């Protein structure tokens, strides 16, 4: 059966129409490129003798195929982005596909949380200098950050006003390193996906 026969084109046309609808969140240019790619794949497979039903079944439902393309586009865009929100969204999508993605997602949450928290404590040091810093007692580290109550003697804060630039530097560095690590992971996951 060839694609020129009306009976052959009906399931293909229905599939492509549904796929076009499912791809609506993707830009028009990308959507049309995907549809051309899928149409060519279907045509080539049918011309090689594969039944239309088999070709469409291998592609999956239009909703499944569109979801794969949307995920791929999100990951590709995020791998070039500096937005923590976009990076976390893409990492979460990868996390739905395996344990490595889950670990990277939680590492990203941890990295961003600690980085932002340190940066904020640098700001709090300027507002609440007596309750923000790094405290030691008898040569042992007790705590760091902002405390709701002032520490009691013999606890003492060791950094003073130097806490502000140190907290800013470490917080910003951790945030940048987390961003770079996520971007590298997303690029790697794209390469792995393309090789499968």
MDAnalysis code that builds the backbone (N, CA, C; Angstrom):
import MDAnalysis as mda
import numpy as np

u = mda.Universe.empty(588, n_residues=196, atom_resindex=np.repeat(np.arange(196), 3), trajectory=True)
u.add_TopologyAttr("name", ["N", "CA", "C"] * 196)
u.add_TopologyAttr("resid", np.arange(1, 197))
u.add_TopologyAttr("resname", ["UNK", "UNK", "UNK", "UNK", "UNK", "UNK", "UNK", "UNK", "UNK", "UNK", "UNK", "UNK", "UNK", "UNK", "UNK", "UNK", "UNK", "UNK", "UNK", "UNK", "UNK", "UNK", "UNK", "UNK", "UNK", "UNK", "UNK", "UNK", "UNK", "UNK", "UNK", "UNK", "UNK", "UNK", "UNK", "UNK", "UNK", "UNK", "UNK", "UNK", "UNK", "UNK", "UNK", "UNK", "UNK", "UNK", "UNK", "UNK", "UNK", "UNK", "UNK", "UNK", "UNK", "UNK", "UNK", "UNK", "UNK", "UNK", "UNK", "UNK", "UNK", "UNK", "UNK", "UNK", "UNK", "UNK", "UNK", "UNK", "UNK", "UNK", "UNK", "UNK", "UNK", "UNK", "UNK", "UNK", "UNK", "UNK", "UNK", "UNK", "UNK", "UNK", "UNK", "UNK", "UNK", "UNK", "UNK", "UNK", "UNK", "UNK", "UNK", "UNK", "UNK", "UNK", "UNK", "UNK", "UNK", "UNK", "UNK", "UNK", "UNK", "UNK", "UNK", "UNK", "UNK", "UNK", "UNK", "UNK", "UNK", "UNK", "UNK", "UNK", "UNK", "UNK", "UNK", "UNK", "UNK", "UNK", "UNK", "UNK", "UNK", "UNK", "UNK", "UNK", "UNK", "UNK", "UNK", "UNK", "UNK", "UNK", "UNK", "UNK", "UNK", "UNK", "UNK", "UNK", "UNK", "UNK", "UNK", "UNK", "UNK", "UNK", "UNK", "UNK", "UNK", "UNK", "UNK", "UNK", "UNK", "UNK", "UNK", "UNK", "UNK", "UNK", "UNK", "UNK", "UNK", "UNK", "UNK", "UNK", "UNK", "UNK", "UNK", "UNK", "UNK", "UNK", "UNK", "UNK", "UNK", "UNK", "UNK", "UNK", "UNK", "UNK", "UNK", "UNK", "UNK", "UNK", "UNK", "UNK", "UNK", "UNK", "UNK", "UNK", "UNK", "UNK", "UNK", "UNK", "UNK", "UNK", "UNK", "UNK", "UNK", "UNK", "UNK", "UNK"])
u.atoms.positions = np.array([
    [0.843, -1.175, 0.000],
    [0.000, 0.000, 0.000],
    [0.891, 1.242, 0.000],
    [0.609, 2.213, -0.824],
    [1.389, 3.450, -0.875],
    [0.582, 4.593, -0.293],
    [1.258, 5.690, -0.046],
    [0.599, 6.839, 0.556],
    [-0.369, 7.540, -0.377],
    [-0.317, 7.226, -1.657],
    [-1.209, 7.899, -2.599],
    [-2.624, 7.359, -2.531],
    [-2.824, 6.188, -1.942],
    [-4.159, 5.618, -1.835],
    [-4.926, 6.287, -0.703],
    [-6.189, 6.683, -0.936],
    [-6.970, 7.399, 0.076],
    [-7.076, 6.652, 1.407],
    [-7.233, 5.339, 1.375],
    [-7.362, 4.574, 2.618],
    [-6.085, 4.671, 3.456],
    [-4.952, 4.830, 2.785],
    [-3.678, 4.909, 3.491],
    [-3.469, 6.273, 4.130],
    [-3.982, 7.308, 3.501],
    [-3.712, 8.652, 3.994],
    [-4.613, 9.066, 5.152],
    [-5.768, 8.421, 5.320],
    [-6.679, 8.829, 6.394],
    [-6.084, 8.661, 7.797],
    [-5.532, 7.505, 8.153],
    [-4.964, 7.398, 9.505],
    [-3.751, 8.310, 9.704],
    [-2.997, 8.526, 8.626],
    [-1.831, 9.402, 8.717],
    [-2.281, 10.844, 8.933],
    [-3.264, 11.278, 8.156],
    [-3.774, 12.647, 8.294],
    [-4.345, 12.868, 9.692],
    [-5.074, 11.894, 10.209],
    [-5.645, 12.015, 11.554],
    [-4.533, 12.085, 12.599],
    [-3.510, 11.254, 12.434],
    [-2.383, 11.234, 13.370],
    [-1.669, 12.586, 13.373],
    [-1.381, 13.106, 12.163],
    [-0.654, 14.369, 12.057],
    [-1.484, 15.552, 12.568],
    [-2.793, 15.513, 12.356],
    [-3.663, 16.574, 12.871],
    [-3.645, 16.577, 14.392],
    [-3.747, 15.388, 14.976],
    [-3.708, 15.281, 16.438],
    [-2.338, 15.714, 16.968],
    [-1.280, 15.320, 16.271],
    [0.074, 15.697, 16.685],
    [0.241, 17.213, 16.627],
    [-0.256, 17.841, 15.576],
    [-0.179, 19.304, 15.456],
    [-0.854, 19.972, 16.659],
    [-2.009, 19.457, 17.064],
    [-2.726, 20.007, 18.217],
    [-1.913, 19.823, 19.496],
    [-1.330, 18.648, 19.668],
    [-0.548, 18.352, 20.874],
    [0.736, 19.187, 20.951],
    [1.240, 19.613, 19.789],
    [2.471, 20.402, 19.740],
    [2.213, 21.908, 19.858],
    [0.981, 22.293, 20.147],
    [0.609, 23.714, 20.185],
    [1.525, 24.575, 21.068],
    [2.016, 24.086, 22.229],
    [2.890, 24.943, 23.053],
    [4.240, 25.267, 22.399],
    [4.611, 24.507, 21.379],
    [5.894, 24.715, 20.710],
    [5.715, 25.797, 19.644],
    [6.763, 26.549, 19.367],
    [6.690, 27.619, 18.367],
    [6.264, 27.051, 17.011],
    [5.626, 27.898, 16.223],
    [5.110, 27.482, 14.915],
    [6.221, 26.925, 14.028],
    [7.367, 27.578, 14.008],
    [8.492, 27.120, 13.178],
    [8.937, 25.725, 13.593],
    [9.137, 25.523, 14.895],
    [9.562, 24.211, 15.385],
    [8.481, 23.162, 15.155],
    [7.233, 23.550, 15.358],
    [6.113, 22.621, 15.169],
    [6.063, 22.127, 13.730],
    [6.193, 23.049, 12.770],
    [6.144, 22.652, 11.359],
    [7.340, 21.789, 10.977],
    [8.507, 22.086, 11.548],
    [9.693, 21.267, 11.296],
    [9.492, 19.840, 11.814],
    [8.926, 19.722, 13.006],
    [8.652, 18.400, 13.586],
    [7.667, 17.646, 12.704],
    [6.617, 18.317, 12.271],
    [5.612, 17.656, 11.429],
    [6.211, 17.204, 10.098],
    [7.092, 18.029, 9.507],
    [7.760, 17.608, 8.255],
    [8.620, 16.373, 8.507],
    [9.340, 16.380, 9.631],
    [10.209, 15.250, 9.981],
    [9.388, 13.966, 10.167],
    [8.290, 14.060, 10.895],
    [7.452, 12.884, 11.156],
    [6.790, 12.404, 9.872],
    [6.306, 13.336, 9.047],
    [5.680, 12.975, 7.773],
    [6.678, 12.225, 6.888],
    [7.915, 12.739, 6.814],
    [8.948, 12.075, 5.999],
    [9.257, 10.685, 6.548],
    [9.312, 10.563, 7.880],
    [9.586, 9.256, 8.492],
    [8.471, 8.261, 8.149],
    [7.233, 8.703, 8.266],
    [6.102, 7.814, 7.957],
    [6.151, 7.413, 6.487],
    [6.329, 8.393, 5.598],
    [6.364, 8.112, 4.158],
    [7.476, 7.116, 3.826],
    [8.690, 7.350, 4.354],
    [9.816, 6.456, 4.066],
    [9.555, 5.046, 4.587],
    [8.986, 4.945, 5.783],
    [8.709, 3.621, 6.368],
    [7.668, 2.866, 5.560],
    [6.623, 3.555, 5.138],
    [5.562, 2.907, 4.357],
    [6.100, 2.495, 2.987],
    [6.922, 3.345, 2.373],
    [7.492, 3.006, 1.066],
    [8.435, 1.810, 1.152],
    [8.998, 1.574, 2.347],
    [9.868, 0.406, 2.528],
    [9.067, -0.852, 2.846],
    [7.721, -0.718, 2.906],
    [6.872, -1.879, 3.089],
    [6.321, -2.087, 4.483],
    [6.603, -1.191, 5.409],
    [6.072, -1.326, 6.762],
    [4.616, -0.871, 6.770],
    [3.733, -1.675, 7.340],
    [2.320, -1.273, 7.384],
    [2.139, 0.031, 8.173],
    [1.197, 0.857, 7.744],
    [0.948, 2.152, 8.373],
    [0.665, 1.993, 9.859],
    [-0.133, 1.005, 10.210],
    [-0.487, 0.782, 11.616],
    [0.757, 0.541, 12.465],
    [1.713, -0.210, 11.904],
    [2.950, -0.512, 12.608],
    [3.793, 0.749, 12.789],
    [3.893, 1.553, 11.731],
    [4.676, 2.795, 11.784],
    [4.117, 3.716, 12.868],
    [2.791, 3.898, 12.856],
    [2.159, 4.798, 13.822],
    [2.274, 4.253, 15.248],
    [2.173, 2.931, 15.387],
    [2.305, 2.327, 16.719],
    [3.716, 2.529, 17.269],
    [4.718, 2.418, 16.403],
    [6.109, 2.618, 16.839],
    [6.362, 4.062, 17.274],
    [5.684, 4.994, 16.623],
    [5.835, 6.400, 16.993],
    [5.205, 6.697, 18.346],
    [4.216, 5.907, 18.737],
    [3.469, 6.179, 19.965],
    [2.294, 7.086, 19.649],
    [1.491, 7.350, 20.631],
    [0.341, 8.226, 20.405],
    [0.840, 9.644, 20.136],
    [0.027, 10.456, 19.462],
    [0.437, 11.852, 19.244],
    [0.765, 12.572, 20.561],
    [0.024, 12.271, 21.622],
    [0.287, 12.910, 22.920],
    [1.665, 12.504, 23.450],
    [2.014, 11.222, 23.331],
    [3.327, 10.752, 23.803],
    [4.458, 11.370, 22.989],
    [4.292, 11.372, 21.671],
    [5.336, 11.911, 20.796],
    [5.511, 13.408, 21.027],
    [4.405, 14.129, 21.155],
    [4.479, 15.575, 21.407],
    [5.147, 15.851, 22.748],
    [4.859, 15.031, 23.746],
    [5.473, 15.207, 25.063],
    [6.992, 15.041, 24.978],
    [7.447, 14.066, 24.197],
    [8.888, 13.866, 24.016],
    [9.530, 15.077, 23.357],
    [8.877, 15.624, 22.341],
    [9.409, 16.804, 21.661],
    [9.401, 18.030, 22.572],
    [8.338, 18.207, 23.357],
    [8.278, 19.342, 24.282],
    [9.373, 19.229, 25.336],
    [9.571, 18.025, 25.869],
    [10.636, 17.806, 26.853],
    [12.000, 18.103, 26.248],
    [12.215, 17.623, 25.039],
    [13.490, 17.837, 24.356],
    [13.751, 19.319, 24.143],
    [12.719, 20.050, 23.729],
    [12.886, 21.483, 23.514],
    [13.164, 22.212, 24.834],
    [12.455, 21.843, 25.895],
    [12.681, 22.452, 27.206],
    [14.117, 22.211, 27.669],
    [14.588, 20.985, 27.533],
    [15.944, 20.638, 27.963],
    [16.980, 21.380, 27.121],
    [16.752, 21.460, 25.813],
    [17.682, 22.167, 24.928],
    [17.749, 23.654, 25.296],
    [16.598, 24.275, 25.517],
    [16.553, 25.695, 25.879],
    [17.211, 25.927, 27.238],
    [16.892, 25.084, 28.213],
    [17.440, 25.244, 29.558],
    [18.949, 25.039, 29.588],
    [19.468, 24.154, 28.742],
    [20.909, 23.878, 28.759],
    [21.726, 25.086, 28.324],
    [21.063, 26.107, 27.761],
    [21.738, 27.350, 27.371],
    [21.319, 28.532, 28.242],
    [20.493, 28.265, 29.237],
    [19.906, 29.330, 30.046],
    [20.658, 29.544, 31.357],
    [20.442, 30.724, 31.947],
    [20.967, 31.010, 33.279],
    [19.844, 31.099, 34.305],
    [18.611, 30.875, 33.873],
    [17.456, 30.984, 34.761],
    [17.349, 29.745, 35.651],
    [17.475, 29.911, 36.975],
    [17.331, 28.752, 37.865],
    [15.962, 28.074, 37.730],
    [14.921, 28.858, 37.495],
    [13.582, 28.272, 37.373],
    [13.506, 27.379, 36.140],
    [13.994, 27.866, 35.007],
    [13.984, 27.062, 33.785],
    [14.883, 25.836, 33.934],
    [16.029, 26.012, 34.557],
    [16.940, 24.879, 34.768],
    [16.313, 23.818, 35.673],
    [15.638, 24.252, 36.725],
    [14.981, 23.295, 37.622],
    [13.820, 22.592, 36.920],
    [13.057, 23.323, 36.099],
    [11.963, 22.686, 35.348],
    [12.500, 21.589, 34.426],
    [13.577, 21.907, 33.710],
    [14.160, 20.922, 32.791],
    [14.739, 19.737, 33.556],
    [15.397, 20.013, 34.676],
    [15.968, 18.929, 35.485],
    [14.864, 18.047, 36.047],
    [13.747, 18.652, 36.411],
    [12.612, 17.877, 36.900],
    [12.067, 16.968, 35.806],
    [12.033, 17.445, 34.562],
    [11.574, 16.605, 33.439],
    [12.514, 15.412, 33.266],
    [13.818, 15.653, 33.369],
    [14.785, 14.553, 33.254],
    [14.632, 13.611, 34.444],
    [14.305, 14.158, 35.611],
    [14.150, 13.339, 36.819],
    [13.023, 12.332, 36.677],
    [12.027, 12.627, 35.838],
    [10.921, 11.684, 35.646],
    [11.358, 10.463, 34.836],
    [12.568, 10.511, 34.297],
    [13.018, 9.432, 33.414],
    [14.111, 8.556, 34.008],
    [14.548, 8.851, 35.249],
    [15.581, 7.999, 35.818],
    [16.125, 8.506, 37.135],
    [16.854, 7.622, 37.796],
    [17.405, 7.909, 39.119],
    [18.449, 9.020, 39.058],
    [19.280, 9.037, 38.032],
    [20.308, 10.074, 37.921],
    [19.667, 11.449, 37.877],
    [18.598, 11.585, 37.109],
    [17.889, 12.855, 37.031],
    [17.328, 13.277, 38.376],
    [16.821, 12.316, 39.138],
    [16.282, 12.616, 40.475],
    [17.394, 13.139, 41.381],
    [18.547, 12.477, 41.351],
    [19.677, 12.900, 42.181],
    [20.153, 14.299, 41.796],
    [20.236, 14.555, 40.502],
    [20.672, 15.879, 40.043],
    [19.649, 16.941, 40.439],
    [18.370, 16.612, 40.342],
    [17.326, 17.575, 40.723],
    [17.464, 17.960, 42.198],
    [17.621, 16.967, 43.069],
    [17.747, 17.274, 44.493],
    [19.068, 17.977, 44.810],
    [20.133, 17.632, 44.087],
    [21.409, 18.344, 44.264],
    [21.257, 19.803, 43.833],
    [20.493, 20.036, 42.771],
    [20.253, 21.408, 42.308],
    [19.456, 22.198, 43.331],
    [18.425, 21.576, 43.890],
    [17.625, 22.237, 44.931],
    [18.528, 22.596, 46.121],
    [19.369, 21.653, 46.517],
    [20.279, 21.883, 47.639],
    [21.256, 23.024, 47.321],
    [21.878, 22.971, 46.147],
    [22.857, 23.994, 45.768],
    [22.259, 25.384, 45.731],
    [21.087, 25.498, 45.101],
    [20.442, 26.811, 45.031],
    [19.979, 27.278, 46.411],
    [19.441, 26.369, 47.214],
    [18.950, 26.744, 48.548],
    [20.078, 27.250, 49.431],
    [21.182, 26.520, 49.468],
    [22.308, 26.920, 50.306],
    [22.927, 28.218, 49.775],
    [23.081, 28.305, 48.453],
    [23.664, 29.516, 47.868],
    [22.845, 30.757, 48.168],
    [21.549, 30.687, 47.959],
    [20.666, 31.833, 48.219],
    [20.618, 32.133, 49.715],
    [20.578, 31.086, 50.548],
    [20.546, 31.295, 52.000],
    [21.793, 32.025, 52.485],
    [22.948, 31.619, 52.008],
    [24.185, 32.299, 52.396],
    [24.170, 33.760, 51.958],
    [23.724, 33.994, 50.744],
    [23.656, 35.362, 50.243],
    [22.734, 36.207, 51.123],
    [21.586, 35.635, 51.482],
    [20.632, 36.364, 52.335],
    [21.204, 36.636, 53.726],
    [21.956, 35.682, 54.278],
    [22.537, 35.933, 55.606],
    [23.564, 37.058, 55.554],
    [24.206, 37.237, 54.392],
    [25.102, 38.380, 54.233],
    [24.342, 39.695, 54.351],
    [23.133, 39.720, 53.798],
    [22.275, 40.908, 53.921],
    [21.817, 41.065, 55.364],
    [21.419, 39.956, 55.997],
    [20.950, 40.014, 57.381],
    [22.043, 40.488, 58.336],
    [23.302, 40.189, 58.016],
    [24.402, 40.623, 58.884],
    [24.425, 42.149, 58.983],
    [24.124, 42.815, 57.873],
    [24.107, 44.282, 57.900],
    [22.920, 44.806, 58.714],
    [21.823, 44.057, 58.759],
    [20.616, 44.494, 59.477],
    [20.633, 44.026, 60.929],
    [21.041, 42.767, 61.132],
    [21.078, 42.170, 62.482],
    [22.499, 41.689, 62.789],
    [23.427, 42.607, 62.980],
    [24.829, 42.188, 63.140],
    [25.091, 41.310, 64.361],
    [24.332, 41.481, 65.413],
    [24.589, 40.709, 66.636],
    [24.086, 39.274, 66.540],
    [23.148, 39.004, 65.658],
    [22.597, 37.649, 65.592],
    [22.916, 36.931, 64.279],
    [23.856, 37.452, 63.496],
    [24.261, 36.806, 62.244],
    [25.777, 36.682, 62.224],
    [26.267, 35.476, 61.873],
    [27.702, 35.260, 61.796],
    [28.069, 33.801, 61.955],
    [29.304, 33.561, 62.386],
    [29.814, 32.203, 62.625],
    [30.251, 32.153, 64.088],
    [29.641, 31.258, 64.865],
    [29.926, 31.167, 66.294],
    [30.734, 29.935, 66.635],
    [31.666, 30.139, 67.539],
    [32.477, 29.041, 68.067],
    [32.439, 29.105, 69.589],
    [32.720, 27.963, 70.197],
    [32.867, 27.890, 71.657],
    [33.921, 26.844, 71.950],
    [34.903, 27.201, 72.730],
    [35.990, 26.288, 73.108],
    [36.677, 25.696, 71.879],
    [36.821, 26.512, 70.836],
    [37.514, 26.075, 69.628],
    [36.703, 25.210, 68.686],
    [35.407, 25.023, 68.950],
    [34.557, 24.192, 68.099],
    [33.471, 25.044, 67.441],
    [33.223, 24.786, 66.176],
    [32.173, 25.502, 65.455],
    [30.815, 25.102, 66.018],
    [30.012, 26.086, 66.368],
    [28.664, 25.819, 66.878],
    [27.623, 25.971, 65.784],
    [27.643, 27.113, 65.131],
    [26.640, 27.379, 64.105],
    [27.092, 28.539, 63.228],
    [26.433, 28.659, 62.084],
    [26.697, 29.778, 61.173],
    [25.366, 30.227, 60.592],
    [25.277, 31.503, 60.290],
    [24.054, 32.040, 59.710],
    [23.401, 33.033, 60.644],
    [22.076, 33.133, 60.530],
    [21.318, 34.050, 61.379],
    [20.606, 33.243, 62.442],
    [20.774, 33.677, 63.689],
    [20.152, 32.991, 64.822],
    [19.082, 33.902, 65.409],
    [17.957, 33.325, 65.828],
    [16.911, 34.157, 66.423],
    [17.304, 34.729, 67.777],
    [18.156, 34.030, 68.519],
    [18.602, 34.512, 69.832],
    [20.097, 34.754, 69.778],
    [20.532, 35.728, 70.508],
    [21.968, 35.990, 70.577],
    [22.645, 34.862, 71.344],
    [23.807, 34.419, 70.890],
    [24.513, 33.351, 71.596],
    [25.007, 33.833, 72.967],
    [25.113, 32.902, 73.890],
    [25.555, 33.215, 75.251],
    [27.043, 32.947, 75.399],
    [27.635, 33.631, 76.352],
    [29.041, 33.403, 76.678],
    [29.226, 31.940, 77.083],
    [30.220, 31.196, 76.678],
    [31.467, 31.603, 76.056],
    [31.422, 31.572, 74.520],
    [30.235, 31.435, 73.921],
    [30.131, 31.454, 72.464],
    [30.501, 32.842, 71.953],
    [31.228, 32.890, 70.866],
    [31.523, 34.189, 70.269],
    [31.590, 34.078, 68.748],
    [31.258, 35.178, 68.126],
    [31.233, 35.260, 66.661],
    [32.643, 35.610, 66.194],
    [33.155, 34.873, 65.184],
    [34.578, 35.016, 64.836],
    [34.851, 35.864, 63.593],
    [33.859, 36.085, 62.728],
    [34.151, 36.795, 61.482],
    [33.848, 38.287, 61.526],
    [32.935, 38.692, 62.374],
    [32.575, 40.104, 62.405],
    [31.996, 40.550, 61.068],
    [32.377, 41.769, 60.647],
    [31.843, 42.315, 59.385],
    [32.398, 41.592, 58.157],
    [33.460, 40.819, 58.311],
    [33.989, 40.038, 57.179],
    [32.995, 38.973, 56.733],
    [32.018, 38.675, 57.589],
    [31.002, 37.684, 57.231],
    [30.263, 38.090, 55.960],
    [30.008, 39.381, 55.787],
    [29.214, 39.843, 54.639],
    [29.873, 39.476, 53.306],
    [31.119, 39.890, 53.034],
    [31.696, 39.521, 51.733],
    [31.918, 38.014, 51.586],
    [32.231, 37.347, 52.693],
    [32.437, 35.896, 52.619],
    [31.126, 35.189, 52.260],
    [30.030, 35.582, 52.916],
    [28.724, 34.968, 52.621],
    [28.294, 35.267, 51.196],
    [28.507, 36.520, 50.740],
    [28.157, 36.882, 49.359],
    [28.963, 36.050, 48.364],
    [30.263, 35.938, 48.613],
    [31.131, 35.212, 47.685],
    [30.774, 33.729, 47.623],
    [30.655, 33.098, 48.790],
    [30.348, 31.656, 48.801],
    [28.950, 31.393, 48.253],
    [27.976, 32.227, 48.643],
    [26.605, 32.058, 48.146],
    [26.519, 32.214, 46.643],
    [27.147, 33.273, 46.116],
    [27.132, 33.498, 44.663],
    [27.886, 32.395, 43.933],
    [29.033, 31.983, 44.478],
    [29.822, 30.920, 43.835],
    [29.039, 29.612, 43.776],
    [28.382, 29.265, 44.874],
    [27.605, 28.028, 44.901],
    [26.443, 28.080, 43.916],
    [25.806, 29.231, 43.799],
    [24.704, 29.383, 42.849],
    [25.205, 29.249, 41.409],
    [26.326, 29.883, 41.106],
    [26.902, 29.800, 39.753],
    [27.347, 28.375, 39.444],
    [28.024, 27.728, 40.391],
    [28.471, 26.348, 40.172],
    [27.290, 25.399, 39.974],
    [26.222, 25.608, 40.733],
    [25.025, 24.780, 40.570],
    [24.448, 24.978, 39.178],
    [24.375, 26.214, 38.722],
    [23.854, 26.516, 37.386],
    [24.695, 25.845, 36.310],
    [26.008, 25.975, 36.400],
    [26.892, 25.372, 35.401],
    [26.795, 23.849, 35.410],
    [26.688, 23.266, 36.603],
    [26.577, 21.804, 36.707],
    [25.269, 21.311, 36.084],
    [24.175, 22.016, 36.333],
    [22.895, 21.603, 35.748],
    [22.947, 21.720, 34.228],
    [23.495, 22.817, 33.728],
    [23.586, 22.987, 32.269],
    [24.404, 21.857, 31.641],
    [25.522, 21.507, 32.277],
    [26.353, 20.415, 31.759],
    [25.584, 19.093, 31.784],
    [24.861, 18.856, 32.875],
    [24.067, 17.631, 32.980],
    [22.997, 17.576, 31.893],
    [22.312, 18.683, 31.644],
    [21.262, 18.709, 30.622],
    [21.843, 18.470, 29.229],
    [23.010, 19.063, 28.936],
    [23.642, 18.820, 27.633],
    [24.025, 17.352, 27.491],
    [24.550, 16.771, 28.575],
    [24.925, 15.353, 28.553],
    [23.691, 14.472, 28.355],
    [22.596, 14.806, 29.045],
    [21.382, 13.994, 28.903],
    [20.833, 14.077, 27.479],
    [21.000, 15.229, 26.817],
    [20.579, 15.340, 25.415],
    [21.413, 14.437, 24.522],
    [22.725, 14.428, 24.741],
    [23.607, 13.562, 23.931],
    [23.245, 12.097, 24.124],
    [22.997, 11.708, 25.374],
    [22.637, 10.320, 25.662],
    [21.316, 9.972, 24.978],
    [20.345, 10.888, 25.056],
    [19.032, 10.653, 24.441],
    [19.155, 10.500, 22.926],
    [19.995, 11.347, 22.304],
    [20.158, 11.273, 20.839],
    [20.838, 9.977, 20.428],
    [21.717, 9.434, 21.292],
    [22.438, 8.211, 20.931],
    [21.588, 6.963, 21.084],
    [20.437, 7.063, 21.773],
    [19.576, 5.885, 21.972],
    [18.731, 5.598, 20.750],
])
